[in-house]
């Protein structure tokens, strides 16, 4: 097939009744290559798809994925061009804004990158990756106030938006506004009891104000409900170690309570045993 025939063939694909199915099948192959980190092959196929299906609304996904693949391959200028195309095809679709923002930040175009990330968050306040990218970029330059401004913009529209509340609590804690931060974390917990981050953040806040035992006690019922939650386990162990330095008996008692709520958990049993061993060694040490 010569170039002229190929162009004619491509121009008729989107007019076929099965165009949507063909597009989905081709995208499945391209995303498979993408997941295997065969970035050059994936990008080449995405490019063919964008040409073959240029009249389909769904082609925005191919442009967005092309940008992501190019970004992963370090071709940032090309990635930005592809992601801007995806954004133009679907201005209200959050992922291109997020990917574009990260690519722009990597190119040193900070202000434009932050604006793109903020747009992704405004469109989808639950977009955790966009929050992380925006917050980290602002913290690198000490623009904490900018994070708070975005949080309050979101909350003015959606007063119960959990991601904004949680992020705002983190900002307040970093500024030493502990009472305000506690209110934010407790509000998050009231909205979603099973969301792990607010519980861990609240327990960490208690430790930051000199009350690690209170933080540990807050997490004990949580670990009982979610015994395999890694962040909760790590936070509880850290708090118990802090408690042990000042009140070893209290730390041991809480560790044993943890063990009782997690029967058969060898890791917790070892923690309890280490606390007992440390306590016995301290009791046996000669006094001055």
C-alpha positions in Angstrom: 0.0 0.0 0.0 1.5 3.3 -1.1 1.3 6.5 1.0 -1.7 7.9 -0.9 -3.6 4.7 -0.5 -2.6 4.5 3.2 -3.9 8.0 3.8 -7.2 7.1 2.1 -7.4 4.0 4.2 -6.8 5.9 7.4 -9.4 8.6 6.5 -12.1 5.9 6.2 -11.5 4.1 9.4 -13.4 6.4 11.6 -16.4 6.2 9.2 -16.8 2.5 9.8 -19.5 1.2 12.1 -16.9 -0.7 14.1 -14.5 2.2 14.5 -15.0 2.3 18.3 -14.2 -1.4 18.6 -11.1 -1.1 16.4 -9.9 1.9 18.4 -10.3 0.0 21.7 -8.5 -3.0 20.3 -5.6 -0.9 19.1 -5.4 1.0 22.4 -5.3 -2.3 24.3 -2.2 -3.3 22.3 -0.5 0.1 22.8 -1.3 0.3 26.6 0.1 -3.3 26.9 3.4 -2.1 25.4 3.3 0.9 27.7 2.8 -1.2 30.8 5.8 -3.4 29.7 7.9 -0.2 29.6 8.4 -0.6 25.9 8.0 3.1 25.6 9.3 3.7 22.1 7.1 1.0 20.7 4.1 2.3 22.7 4.7 5.9 21.6 5.0 4.8 17.9 1.7 3.0 18.1 -0.1 5.8 20.0 1.0 8.2 17.2 -0.5 5.9 14.5 -3.7 5.7 16.5 -3.9 9.5 16.8 -3.7 9.7 13.0 -6.0 6.8 12.2 -8.8 7.8 14.6 -8.3 11.6 14.6 -12.1 12.1 14.2 -13.1 10.0 17.2 -13.7 11.8 20.5 -11.9 9.0 22.3 -8.7 9.8 20.5 -7.9 12.3 23.4 -7.0 9.2 25.5 -4.4 8.2 22.9 -2.9 11.7 22.9 -2.8 11.7 26.7 -1.2 8.2 26.8 1.3 9.3 24.2 2.3 12.3 26.3 2.7 10.0 29.4 4.9 7.5 27.4 7.1 10.3 26.1 7.4 11.8 29.5 8.5 8.5 31.0 11.1 8.2 28.1 12.5 11.6 29.0 11.2 13.4 25.8 9.7 16.2 27.7 9.2 18.8 24.9 7.4 16.1 22.8 5.4 15.1 25.8 4.2 18.6 26.5 3.1 19.0 22.9 1.1 15.7 23.0 -0.5 16.6 26.4 -1.5 20.0 25.2 -3.2 18.4 22.3 -5.0 16.0 24.7 -6.0 19.0 26.9 -7.4 20.9 23.9 -9.6 17.9 22.9 -11.0 17.5 26.4 -10.4 20.7 28.5 -12.4 19.2 31.4 -10.6 15.9 31.6 -8.2 16.0 34.6 -5.4 13.5 33.7 -3.9 15.5 30.8 -3.7 18.6 33.1 -1.9 16.5 35.7 0.6 14.9 33.3 1.1 18.2 31.5 1.8 19.9 34.8 4.4 17.3 35.8 6.1 17.5 32.4 6.2 21.3 32.6 7.7 21.2 36.1 10.4 18.9 34.8 11.2 21.4 32.1 11.6 24.1 34.6 8.4 25.9 33.5 7.2 26.0 37.1 4.4 28.6 37.0 2.7 27.0 34.0 3.2 23.6 35.6 1.5 24.6 38.9 -1.4 26.2 37.1 -2.0 22.9 35.1 -1.8 20.8 38.3 -4.2 23.2 40.1 -6.6 22.9 37.2 -6.5 19.1 37.5 -7.3 19.3 41.2 -10.2 21.8 40.6 -11.7 19.5 38.1 -11.2 16.4 40.3 -10.5 17.3 44.0 -10.0 13.5 44.7 -7.1 13.4 42.3 -4.4 12.4 44.8 -1.5 12.3 42.4 -2.2 15.8 41.3 -2.3 16.9 44.9 1.0 15.3 45.7 2.7 16.9 42.6 1.3 20.4 43.5 2.1 20.2 47.2 5.6 18.9 46.7 6.4 21.6 44.1 5.1 24.4 46.3 7.0 23.0 49.3 10.3 23.0 47.4 10.1 26.8 47.1 8.4 27.4 50.5 5.0 28.5 48.9 2.9 26.9 51.6 0.4 29.7 51.4 -0.3 28.7 47.8 -1.3 25.2 48.9 -3.7 26.7 51.5 -5.2 29.0 49.0 -6.0 26.1 46.6 -7.5 24.1 49.5 -9.7 26.9 50.5 -10.8 27.5 46.9 -11.9 23.8 46.7 -13.6 23.9 50.1 -15.5 27.1 49.2 -17.2 25.0 46.5 -17.3 21.7 48.3 -17.1 22.2 52.0 -16.8 18.4 52.7 -14.1 17.7 50.1 -11.9 15.3 52.1 -8.6 15.6 50.0 -8.7 19.4 50.5 -9.4 19.1 54.2 -6.6 16.6 54.7 -4.1 18.7 52.7 -5.1 21.8 54.6 -4.6 20.0 57.9 -1.1 19.0 56.8 -0.4 22.7 55.9 -1.6 23.9 59.3 0.5 21.2 61.1 3.6 22.3 59.2 3.0 25.8 60.3 2.6 24.9 64.0 -1.2 25.6 63.9 -1.9 22.4 65.8 -5.4 23.1 67.0 -6.6 24.0 63.6 -4.9 21.0 62.1 -6.6 18.7 64.6 -10.0 20.1 63.7 -9.3 19.3 60.0 -8.2 15.8 60.7 -11.1 15.1 63.0 -13.5 16.5 60.4 -11.9 14.1 57.8 -12.4 11.2 60.2 -16.0 12.1 60.7 -16.6 12.1 56.9 -14.9 8.7 56.4 -14.0 6.5 59.3 -12.1 4.0 57.2 -9.8 6.5 55.5 -6.4 5.7 56.9 -4.5 9.0 56.3 -6.5 11.2 58.7 -6.1 8.7 61.6 -2.3 8.5 61.0 -2.0 12.3 60.6 -4.0 12.9 63.8 -1.8 10.4 65.8 1.3 12.0 64.4 0.0 15.4 65.4 -0.5 14.2 69.0 3.1 13.0 69.1 4.3 16.4 67.7 2.7 18.1 70.7 4.3 15.7 73.1 1.5 13.2 73.5 2.7 10.0 71.7 0.7 7.8 74.1 -2.5 9.6 73.1 -1.6 9.0 69.5 -1.0 5.3 70.1 -4.3 5.0 71.9 -6.0 6.6 69.0 -4.6 4.0 66.6 -5.2 0.9 68.6 -8.9 0.6 67.7 -8.0 1.4 64.1 -5.4 -1.4 63.9 -8.1 -3.7 65.4 -10.4 -2.9 62.5 -7.6 -2.8 59.8 -4.8 -5.1 61.1 -3.0 -5.2 57.8 -3.0 -1.5 57.1 0.7 -0.8 56.6 0.7 3.0 57.4 -1.2 2.4 60.6 1.1 -0.4 61.7 4.2 1.7 61.0 2.8 4.8 62.8 1.7 2.7 65.8 5.1 1.1 66.2 6.9 4.5 65.9 4.6 5.9 68.6 5.0 3.0 70.9 8.8 3.3 70.6 8.4 7.0 71.7 6.2 6.0 74.6 8.7 3.3 75.7 11.5 5.8 76.2 9.5 7.6 78.9 6.9 5.0 80.1 8.0 1.4 79.2 5.2 -0.2 81.2 2.6 1.8 79.3 4.2 1.0 76.0 4.3 -2.7 76.8 0.6 -2.7 77.9 -0.4 -1.1 74.6 1.8 -3.5 72.6 0.1 -6.4 74.3 -3.3 -4.9 73.5 -2.2 -4.7 69.9 -1.2 -8.4 70.0 -4.5 -9.4 71.6 -6.4 -7.8 68.7 -4.1 -9.5 66.1 -3.8 -13.1 67.1 -1.3 -15.1 65.0 0.5 -12.0 63.8 4.1 -13.0 64.3 5.4 -9.4 63.7 3.3 -8.0 66.5 4.4 -10.9 68.8 8.0 -10.1 68.1 7.4 -6.4 69.0 5.8 -7.4 72.3 8.7 -9.8 73.0 11.3 -7.1 72.3 9.4 -4.7 74.6 9.4 -7.3 77.4 13.1 -8.1 76.9 14.0 -4.4 77.0 12.0 -3.9 80.2 13.6 -6.9 81.8 17.1 -5.8 80.9 16.4 -2.3 82.3 15.0 -3.8 85.6 18.1 -6.0 86.0 20.6 -3.1 85.4 22.5 -2.1 88.6 21.4 1.2 90.1 23.9 4.0 90.8 
